[in-house]
Amino acid sequence: MLKKNKKKGNQKWLQAAIPTGGTAGDTKTRKKIAWALTGSGHFLKESLEICSRTPNTDLFLSSAAEEVLPIYGYNIESLKKNYKIFRDKTASSVPVGMLYDNVYHTIVIAPATSNTVAKCNYGISDTLPTNMFAQAGKLGVLSIIFACDTAPVVVTKAPREWVELNPRKIELQNVEQLKKCSDCVVVESLRELEIILEERLKKIGLSWKKSSF
Ligand SMILES: Cc1cc2nc3c(=O)[nH]c(=O)nc-3n(C[C@H](O)[C@H](O)[C@H](O)COP(=O)(O)O)c2cc1C
């Protein structure tokens, strides 16, 4: 009797362990793009401009993005008029669960801070964007990362002025390492970001939105 019950229990467990999904990254069942913003002022405006032309897109913010956006003149309440916005308010990155619900076929992290690039490279997932990236990788969903601090000399817009920065060796190494990650495309310029997005939209049978917000 005991033996029989044990077998039944095992069967139940085995059944639960058989994946019922398998549609992750399937562009036929998944309709949306998850666009993660990090706390980068560099190329923030330009990334948001491309994002505004990208159809079916929701925004996912890191806590740093939420702080940096208003510094560059973006109001989160105004962004809400055009996007569904998910904020980094939970320790376990609860919104990431939507990746399991056949919602998103592509993750875009643009612009990506050096911090986020480093975490993605080393497999650390402790923010909403890095959790999206990690789970997407495990599910075979494509991630596109715009690593914007990639040149030896970067001229960037600080809140009040333009400044010249010299990314450290570790930052440049992280970008190179991340390029080797599967299910992930690392781009280093706005032009590359537009080209890869255009290819992705074409694959899904979509095109750029006619007018941005
Ligand atoms: C006004 C402002 C602009 C910033 N711009 C950048 C940037 O262009 N690149 C970068 O790597 N970090 C930048 N940072 C620092 C990041 O916001 C910081 O490293 C943060 O911890 C990143 O967190 P996240 O990667 O989770 O978004 C900026 C910070 C501030 C306050």
The ligand as a Tripos MOL2 file, in Angstrom:
@<TRIPOS>MOLECULE
LIG
   31    33     1     0     0
SMALL
NO_CHARGES

@<TRIPOS>ATOM
      1 C1         22.7010   62.0230  -13.2720 C.3       1 LIG1
      2 C2         23.3380   60.6700  -13.3400 C.ar      1 LIG1
      3 C3         23.7530   60.1760  -14.5520 C.ar      1 LIG1
      4 C4         24.3630   58.9100  -14.6370 C.ar      1 LIG1
      5 N1         24.7840   58.4680  -15.8490 N.ar      1 LIG1
      6 C5         25.4160   57.2730  -15.9420 C.ar      1 LIG1
      7 C6         25.8710   56.8140  -17.2090 C.ar      1 LIG1
      8 O1         25.7380   57.4720  -18.2330 O.2       1 LIG1
      9 N2         26.4860   55.6060  -17.2570 N.ar      1 LIG1
     10 C7         26.6340   54.8210  -16.1420 C.ar      1 LIG1
     11 O2         27.1890   53.7280  -16.2630 O.2       1 LIG1
     12 N3         26.1930   55.2360  -14.9200 N.ar      1 LIG1
     13 C8         25.5900   56.4420  -14.7970 C.ar      1 LIG1
     14 N4         25.1500   56.8750  -13.5790 N.ar      1 LIG1
     15 C9         25.3780   56.0360  -12.3900 C.3       1 LIG1
     16 C10        24.3140   54.9390  -12.2540 C.3       1 LIG1
     17 O3         23.0140   55.4910  -12.1610 O.3       1 LIG1
     18 C11        24.6470   54.0650  -11.0270 C.3       1 LIG1
     19 O4         25.8310   53.3240  -11.2890 O.3       1 LIG1
     20 C12        23.5210   53.1370  -10.6400 C.3       1 LIG1
     21 O5         23.9100   52.3860   -9.5100 O.3       1 LIG1
     22 C13        23.1720   52.2000  -11.7860 C.3       1 LIG1
     23 O6         22.1550   51.3310  -11.3870 O.3       1 LIG1
     24 P1         21.3980   50.4070  -12.4680 P.3       1 LIG1
     25 O7         22.4590   49.8140  -13.3170 O.co2     1 LIG1
     26 O8         20.7190   49.3910  -11.6160 O.co2     1 LIG1
     27 O9         20.4320   51.2390  -13.1960 O.co2     1 LIG1
     28 C14        24.5430   58.1300  -13.4740 C.ar      1 LIG1
     29 C15        24.0970   58.6460  -12.2390 C.ar      1 LIG1
     30 C16        23.5150   59.8920  -12.1760 C.ar      1 LIG1
     31 C17        23.0590   60.4210  -10.8360 C.3       1 LIG1
@<TRIPOS>BOND
     1     1     2 1
     2     2     3 ar
     3     2    30 ar
     4     3     4 ar
     5     4     5 ar
     6     4    28 ar
     7     5     6 ar
     8     6     7 ar
     9     6    13 1
    10     7     8 2
    11     7     9 ar
    12     9    10 ar
    13    10    11 2
    14    10    12 ar
    15    12    13 ar
    16    13    14 ar
    17    14    15 1
    18    14    28 ar
    19    15    16 1
    20    16    17 1
    21    16    18 1
    22    18    19 1
    23    18    20 1
    24    20    21 1
    25    20    22 1
    26    22    23 1
    27    23    24 1
    28    24    25 2
    29    24    26 1
    30    24    27 1
    31    28    29 ar
    32    29    30 ar
    33    30    31 1
@<TRIPOS>SUBSTRUCTURE
     1 LIG1         1 GROUP 0 **** ****
